[in-house]
């Protein structure tokens, strides 16, 4: 199936249908182990950055950071017992013909495949199985799982910026922002394993925009009155805030009978309707009751034609769930007992705005 191995190299002789007389259910408990499975992945990384000190206390910096990965674990990119459109063409069948799709899903017990000129693969083959099963490379098996596959690739590019304010009148501040793009070809949402360039897509954990800042302010003495100074000075206020894009939502799986007509470990996806909103409500608006409102818009998707591949990507940048900011503050006081001895206490407050986050 396009891999650089022959059947004899991939499988022991016990997989030969002429040597194994199956009389009952098809065997699905079979795995193929990639001969190159022990090869470690390779990730090349690089970056180039600039720094600039604007004032004595303030410094800014920016950097381009990128990497490329190959030979990554990617079991979904191989389907050993898949039926291909080329195989269908060789026996005069096509997924573009509705009658051929009906014939492919018919069992030999119905007599339809025999009437069309097809025969069971071997004498003891279970006739309750469909014609598609009979046409698979190893018809006595169901899906053959692939182990130690290392065909995966990854691409990462980002702009990373940071600003640092060194202690200035009691205030310390730091900001970090990242604008990034994460793409991979790992088979997590594989569509057609025989069209690998089509599997290059947004990483399932893609977060394109991230901003984080933290600060700490220690109140200086503001009066010469000894009593007031002892009450007022050395109070501390700190904070840590993180804001980022929401996590991706997977495009729904299609139910157009493709996996029945063309057995694969993974099916295809529904098609996106151009110009139709993906949500009925913004996930970030906090203006709906999830128990009463279905905010994913069904009208944004349509099923591919029967037996056809969908053209949608597994993920879209604008199809994301609500953002989940992390916001915390702290309030404390430092007591100076003597020159080398201080005592401090601090109260920490997490999720200070009491935000509700939904899975």
Secondary structure by P-SEA (a helix, b strand, c coil): cccccccccccccccccccccccccccccbbbbbccccbbbbbbbbccccccccccccccbbbbbbccccccccccccccccccaaaaaaaccccccaaaaaaaacccccccccccccccccccccccccccccccccccccbbbbcccccbbbbbbbbbbbbbbcccccbbbbbbbbbbbbbbccccccccccccccccccccccccbbbbbbbbbbbccccccaaaaaacccbbbbbbbbbbbccccccccccccccccccccbbbbbbbbccccccccccccccccccccccccccccccccccccccccccccccccbbbbbbbbbbbcccccccccccbbbbbbcccccccccc
